[in-house]
Amino acid sequence: MNAVLLPPVAPEVTATLVEDLSPRLRKRLDAAVTKLGARPTHRDGDTVTIQVDDETELRLRATAGVVATADAITCGCLLAPACVHRAAAACAAPTADLPPEPADEPTPHVPDVTVPDVTGPGTAASDTAASDERAPGRPVPAADPDAAPEPALASPPEVASPAQRAAAEALWSAGAAVLEAGVDGAGAVAQSALLRAAHTARLRHLPRGAGAALSVVTLLRAARAGDPSYRTADLVTALAELLGTAHRLGTATGPELAAVRGRARRPYAPDGSLRLYGLFTEPVVTDSGHGGARTWVVGTDNRLFTVGDVAPGGAGRALGVADRAVRLGDSALTHRELGRAGLAVSGATVSPDGRLGAGKGVKAVTARGAAWTEPPLAALWEPPPSEQALRALHSTSRYADPDTGGSDLLFLDVELLGAVGESGGTCLLARCGDGTTVRLTAADDDPALAHRDNLMLLAAAPGTRLRIIGRLVPALHPRLTLLACSHPTGGGTVDLGLDRLGRADLPGPAAPVHPAPPQPGESGAHSPLYLLERRVEQTVPAGRAALGMLGDVTTEARRLRRAGLPTAAGLLTALCASAARRERDHFGRLLPADTDGFAVDWLTAARYTAAVSESLCAAAWEPASPSRQRVAAG
């Protein structure tokens, strides 16, 4: 069966069908999902039919593209509707996106706060108050006009409601169970618990936690299906986001609570009239098989915006879309043209991440663009590299609160130094004006795109000075994926994923490319922090028990302490001890593992390693000392 043919199923539908199964059928559910995946399917309008066997058919009926109720999945077997087939079909289908939030629930009542009498007993104020209370008919003295007004009492900070805290506990329990079992043990039943928790969180106005739970489910399914695009690091991040969000909700107040709750969608807000200047266009090719183009534009206030067109397809679609008209008002500019031209937009709508909306009320006409050396674009290159890296790092932080703003792009003036070999291939070394040496890599190695060929051609022109745009790659050394640059001989810009440079575009004869080994001080050697990072990652595929069997970590902890990372050493020791710890009762029988305690230790280690990695990345972008500059030049 091709899973793409199945309509998406609402999370609560899948959870309900799994919860209604008997314990015996739940044990058979994962096998049923696998078996159902091999059966033929066909679509007739909004209904998809799965041929369970020669005599039994299973139907999924979508409404507005989504299977929204359990009754919409029907089976013709003798055990229906209590059969395993309906639940298996729901588990095999994609999970539907979260619908809009329900109407706001009433604000939880906050009891009045009694303010103590600060005047103290025996004073005139307290005596007057007491006598006024004893004589309710007594006239109140006139207020002294010269007296200072009493300060208004501050409202107590908003806290999560009991229902929200209960929903957060369900999210925590479901995430901790996945961490306990690992990918291998987190089958359809564990996933249904996550889906139920996500649905409850949505009803309690916790879209961030609900979205994190759905992300974990999607990644678990990809991992168990052997999806080549799956990466363990992505599931580590999703699990840590889920557990961290659930954990913070119990203590967060005020603005932090709003961030932890999150926002259900990325709404487009009106932004009036905008004068936009094209910056560059990049092809977009995703691991999920989508392709398209994204054009970056800049407003007069130096805000960055994007106009994108991404849909199922690959590199071929990305190249084709680059020459199609942008979806913005009545503009006839293609993505390539917009990257070098301008637009005057009225009725603009913008999402929190800078995407320009293409609604009916948006009007756009072509206007003059600007060179990278002219305002307002030139201002993008003015901040020092270290300041830009810190801003980009904040925007790409794995656990940053949503809608923090900013982009992951850096704008640098560099001198090319040549190619250098790495374990993963070849990159291009470049030096910034402050002496920082940056490694530039291809944004995509797909041969249909021009990234790799252009990078190697630029490596043959050491000494060339360029104005570049790159995307930050968090690492222990300054690193970017190269997206666009000024033309090597002047006169225009180059979209390095779309435009192909030739040898005639270089300022002089191309030098042969012989990648040099990394220079001392520029190798970006691994930090011992990976000793903790790998234990955090090893937990996810096989679960807590597998980590507990890895043996003694005293040597690794000692290496971390010698490297000046005593906190990492302590977290590593605590994590492995928690994984191996199993208590016994008075009869010698094993007691249930402390799932919550292990989840806390794992979450602490995951968040710590992410924070330290980001700190090391930011430190690597600090201006080079004179000794570093001499090393890089030599």
N, C-alpha and C positions, 0 to 999 in steps of 0.2 A: 504494500500500500504506500502511496506517495503521501506523506503527511501534509504536504502543501495543499493537497486537494481538500483536506478536511477544514470545515469552517472553525474559526476560533470559538472556544467555549468559555463562558463566564467563570471566574474562579469559584464562586459559590456553588455553581452547578456541579463542577467536578468534586468539590469537597462534600456536597450532600450525597452524591451517588456513592462515593467511597465510604462515607460514614454509615450509610444504610446497609452495607454488606455485612454478612455474618463473619465472625472471626475466621472460619474455614475458607470462605471465599477471598478474604483479604490476603491470605497466604498465597493464593493462586493468582493474585491480581497482576503481578509483574510478568509472570509467564503468559497471561492472557493478553497483555499489552503487546508483548513481542509477537505472539501468534497472530494477533489481529493485524499487525503491521505487514504481514506477508499476504494478506487476503486482497483480492481485487476490489476496486471501488469504481463507482461512476457517479457523475453529477447530473441532476435533472433540475434546472432552475436553482432554487434555494435549498434543495435537498440533496444530500450526499448519501449514497447507499453502499454499505459494505457487505459483501457476500461472506457471511460467517462460515457457512458450509453449503452443501448442495441444496439444502431445504430451508435455510434460515438466513434472513436478511436483517441488517441493522441499519437504521436510518437516523441521520442527524439533520434536523430542520432548522435553518437559520432565519432569523428575523432581523432585517437591517444588517445582514452580514455576520451576526453573532448568535450562537446558541445560548439563549438567555434563560431558559427554564429547563428543569430536569425532564419535564414531560415532552420536550422537543427531541429527546433521544429515545427511540423505541426499538424494541427487539422482538423478533418473531419466535424465539425459542420457548420451550415449555416452562422454564423457570422465570420468565419475564413477568413482572418488571424487577424481580429480586435477583436477576442473573448478574454474572460478573461482566457480561459483554458491554452493557451500557457504561459501567464505570471505566472499563478498559478503553472504550472509544473516547470518552472524555479525557482520559489521561494521555491518549495518543495524539489528541488534537492540540493545536497551539492554544495558549492561554490568551483570552481577549484582554485588550487594554482596559485600564480602569475607566469606568464611565464617569461623567461629572459627579461631583459630590452632591449628596442629598442636601435638602434645606438645612440651614444652620440649626443646631440644637440650642436650647436656651442656655444663656450664660450661667454657669454654676453660681449659686448664691454664696456670697462671701459675708460672713457675719460681721456686724459692726464691731469696731475695735474700741474698747473703753480706754480712754486716755486718763492716766492717773493725775490726781490733783497735784501740780507741781508747786503750789503755794505753801503747802504744808499746813498742819493743824494749828489752830490758834491765831492765824493771820486774819487780816481784815477781809481778804477775799473769801476765805473758807467760811468765816463767820457769816458774811453776807449771803453766800450761797446757801448755807444751812438755814438762815432765817427766811430767805426767799422760799425755800422748799416747804418750811413749816407754815408760811403764810401765803398761800397761792394767790390771794386777792390783793396783796400788797403791790403798790405801783413800783415799777422798775425805774431806778434812777436814770436820768438822761446820760447818754454816753459823752465822755470827755472828747471834744473835737481834737484836742492836741495829743490824745493818747495814740500810741503806735498801734496799727491794726494787728490783730492776731494772725499768725501765719496759717494758711490753709493746710489741713491735714493731708498728707500724701496718701493716695490710694494704695492699698497693698498690692504687690505685684501679682499678676495673673498666674495661676497654677493649673496643671492638668486636672481635668475632672476625674472622679472615680472611674467612670466608664472608660476614659482614655487610658488611665493607668492599668485597668484590667486588660484592655486591648494590647497595650505594650507588653504586659506579662505574657500574653499568648504569643506575641511575636518572638519574645525572648525564648520561650520554651520550645517553639518550633525550630528556631535557629540553633539552639543548643542541642536539640535532638539530632539535627543534621551533622553537627560537629562531632557528636558522640559516635554516630554510625559511619560517617564518611560517605563519599560518593557511592561506593560499592553497596552500602547498606541503606542509602536514602532512596528507596524505591517509591512507588506510587502512593503508598500509605503516608510516608513521611512528607511527600510533596503535597498531598491533600491537606495535611495539617498546616502547612505554610499557606496554602490557598485560602483555607478557612480563616487563618489569622489575618491575611491580607484583606479579605472581604470585611471582617469585623473592624479592622483599622480604618478602612475607607468610610464605613458608616460612622465611625467616631471622629472623623475629620483628621485623620493622620495619614495623609497621602504619601509622605516621605517613607514612613515605615512600610506602608502597603506596597509601594513601588519597589522597595528593597527586597521584600519577600518574593514578589513576582520575578525579580531579577535572579534571585537564588534558584527558583524553580526552573527558569529558562536555562540557566547554566548547568544545573544538575541533569536536565534532560539532554543537553548537548554533550555533556561528559559521558553519560551512560550510553548514548547512541554513537559515540566515537566520532563526533563532528570534528573535522580537521581544524576548524576555526576556534575550537575551545582551548582556553589557557587556564591552567590552575590558578595563576595569579589573579585572573579576573574573578574567580569564585572566592578566593581569599578576600578580595576587596569587597565583594558583594556581601559576604557573610559578616565581615567586620562592620560594614555599614549598617546591616540589619541589627546586629547585636548592640552596636554602639548607639543607634537611634533609640532602640527600646530601653536601653539602660539609662540614657540621659533624660528620658521623658519623665521619670519619677521625681527628678530634682530640679529640672529646668524651670525658670520663671521668666516673665517679661519677654524681651526680644529673643533670648535664647530659646524659649518655648516656641515662639513663632517659627524659628528656624528649624527646630526639631520636628515640629508638626509638618512643615513643608507646604508646598502648593500643589494642587491637584494637576494643573496643567501649566503650560507656558503661555499665558494669555498675551495677545497683542494689544498694546496700549496705544492710543492716539499720540502722535508726536508732531502734529502740525505740518509745517512746510520745512523741507530739508534741501539744502544745496549739497550735493554729493560729488565727490571726485574719485574716479576709478584708481585702484591701487594695483591689483593683479588678479589673475584667475588661476585656480588650481583644479586639476581633475580629482574626482573623489571615487575611489574604488574600495568597497568594504569586503570583509571576509564573508559576510552573509550573502554576497552575490549582487549587491546594489552598485550602481555606477551613476555618475553625473558630474556636474561642475559646480563650483562655488566661487563667486566673484566677491572680492573684498572692496569696499568703498569707504571713504572717509568724509565726515561732515566738517563744517567750518569750525566746529569746536573740538576737532580731533577725535571725536568718537568713531569707533570702527563699527561698520555694519556689513552684513553679508546678504547676497542674493543667491539662492541655491536652487538646483533642480536635480534631485537624486531619486532614483526609482530602480526597480529590479533591472539588472543588466550588469555589464562588466566594464572592462576597459574600453571596449568598442563604443558602448553608450556614452562613456565619459568624453571620448573624443568627439562624438557626434553632437552632444549637448553643448559643447563649447562654442559651436558655430550656430546655435539656435538663439532666437530672440529670448531675452530675459523675460520672466513673468513678473512684470511690474508696470502697471498702468498700460498706456498705449505705446510704450517705448519699442522701437524697432531694432535697438542695439542688440547684438549678440553678446554672449558672455565675454568672449575675447575682446570685443570692441569696448564694452563697458569698462573693462580693466584698464583702459587707457583714455577713456573719455569722461564725461560727467553727466549728471542728471539733476534736474530741478523737479522735486517731488512735492505735491500738495496732498493733504489728507493722509499723510504717512502713518502707518501703524508699525510698531516695533516690539519684538518679544524681548524678555529680559536678557537673553544671550545675544541680542543684536541682529536677529533675523528680520528682514523687512517683509511686511505682509503684502499680499497681492489682492486685497479685497476690491470690491466693485467701486468703492469710494476713493481709491488711490489713483491719482493722476501723475504722470511722469512725462517729461519732455527732455530731449537731448540738450546738453549744455557743454560748454568747453571744459576740458579736463585740465590737469596740472601735472607738470613734471615732478619727479621725486625731489628735485632741488628747489622747488617753489612752494610757497605756502598754499594750502595748509599742510601738505604732505611732508615738507621738509622737517616740520617739528617732531615727527615721529622718530627721527634719528638723533634728536638732541639729548635725551636722557642717557646717562652712562650705561654700559652693558650690565653692570651689576644691579642697577636699579630696575632695568627692564627684566632681568632674569628673576628677580624677587617677585615682581608683579606677575610674570607668567607662571612662576612656580605656585603662587597662591591660587591662580585660576585653575591650575591642573591638579591641585592637591586631591588625593584620593578620598579624603574625608571632609573636604571643605563644605560648609553650609551652602545650600543652593542659592542661586541668584547673587553671588558675591561680585559679579561683574568682572571686567577685564578679559584679556585674550591671552593665548599662549604664544603669540608671535613676538619675535625680536627683530629690531631694525638696526643693522650694524654697518659701519664702514670698515672694510677689512682689506688686508693685503694677502694674496694667496701665497702659500709657502710650498705647496706640492702635495703629493699623495703620501699616505702612510698606511702600512699594513696593520690589520687587526685580526683577531681570531675569527670574526664574522665576515671578513672581506677587506675592502679598501675604502678609506675615507679621505677627505680633502682637508688639509690643515690650512687655517687662516689665522692671521693675527689682527686683533683690534687695535685701535689707537692707544689704549691704555696698557698694551702689552699682553692682554689675555689671549691665549692661544685656544682657538675653537676648532672642534672637529665637525666637519660638515658631511652629512651623509645623504644618500638618495631617499626621497620621501616614499618611493615605491619602486621595487625592482621589476615590475611587470615590463617585459620588453616592448610592449605596444606603446608604452608611455616613454617620454624623453628624459626622465629624471636621471637614470644611470648613465646614459651616453653623454649627456651634458656635463655631469659631474666629472667623468673621466677626461673630457676635453678640457675643462677648466683646470684640471690637475696638471695639464701639459703647459700651463701658462703661469709659472711661478713669477712673483713680482707684480702681477696685475692687481690693480686696486679697483675694488668693486663696492658698490652699495648693495646690500643684500637684505632679503627678508627670509627668516627661517622660523621653524616651529621648535620650541624648547623640547629637548629630550632629557628628562630627569636622569642624571648620572652623577658619578663622582668626579667628573671632569666636565668642562664646558662643551656642550654638544647640541647641535641643531640638525633638523632635516631641512635641506635647502629647497626653497619654494620658488623664489624669484630673485633676479639680480639686474643691476644696470647692465647695458650692453658693454662687453669688454672694450670695444673701440669707441664708446660714447654714442649718443644719439638713440634714445629709447630704452626700453626695458625688455626683459626676457621672462616669460612664464615658463619655468624650467620643466614643467610636466607636459607642456603642450608644444612649445616652440623648440625646434631642433637647431642647435648651433653647428656650424661647420668650421673647418680650419681657417677659412677666410675671415671668420669673425674674431679671431684672436689678434692681439696687437702686434704679434711678431711670429716668427717660425715656431711651430709647436715643438716643445721639448719632449723626448721620449719619457713615458711614465714608468718609473721604477719605484714602486712603493717602498719607502724606507721604514725600518723598524722604528717603533716609538722612541723618542728621545727621553733621557732620564728626566724625571720630574714631570713628564707630559703623558705618561702611560695610563694614568687613571687607574692605578692598582686597586685591587679589591680591598675593601675594608673588612676586617673580621666580623663586622655586623652580619655578614651572610650566614655565619654559623647559627645565629638565632633565626634569621629569615627562612632558612631551609627547613628548620623544625616547624615553624609556623605553617609553611606550605605542605610539609609531609603529613600533617594532621588531616588535611582536607580530603585527599583521595581515599585513605584507609581508615580514618577515624582515630579516636582516643586510644584504643587498646593497642593499635599498631605503633603509635608513638611511644607508648609505655614499654614496648619490647625492644626499643633501639639500644638499650644499655646505658652505661655510665657516661655522663657528659662532663666529668670533672676536668678533663684535659681541654675541652672546648671552652669551658667557663674560665679556665686559667688564661687561655689565649686572649679572651675578651678583656680580662682585667689588665693584662700586660699592655693591651692596646688603649687603655684609658677608658674602657667601657664597663665599669663595674655594675651599672644598672642592667645592662644587657646580660651580663653574667648571672646576676641574681634572677632575672626573668627566665633565662634558659633553664636554670636549676629548678625553679618553681614550676615551670611548665611541664618538664619531664617528670618531676616528682608527682605532680597532680595527675598526670596521665597514667602513671604506674600504681597509684595508690588505690587499694581495694581493702576495705575493712571487712572483718568477719564477726559473726555473732558468737554467743557463748558456746554454740555447738559446732563451731568451725565452718559454718556455711558463709559463702560470700554474700555480703550485703550489696544492694544496688550502688553503682558508682555515683559519685558526687558530680552529676552532670553540670549543675550550675557553677560549682566551684571551678571545674576545669574550663568552662566557657569564659569565666572571668579572667583566668590566667591566660588563656589563649588570646582573648580580645586585648588585654593589656599589652601582650607581646606584639601583636599585630599592629596596634596603633603606635607603639613605641618605635618599632622598626621603620614605619612610614615617616614618623616625625624626624627621626635621626637622619634618614636618607635625604629628606628634603633639606634639612639643615646643612648636611655635607654638600649637597648640590649648590645651595646658595653660597656657601663659603668658597666653592671652586670658582665662582664667577667674580670674586673680589679682585680688584686690580692687581696685576702681577708686580712683584717686587723687582728691583733692578737685577738681582741674580737670576730670577726666572726669565726675565727678558733676554739676558745674555745666553742662557741655556737654550731658549727657543730659537734665537738667531743663529746659534752655533750648530 
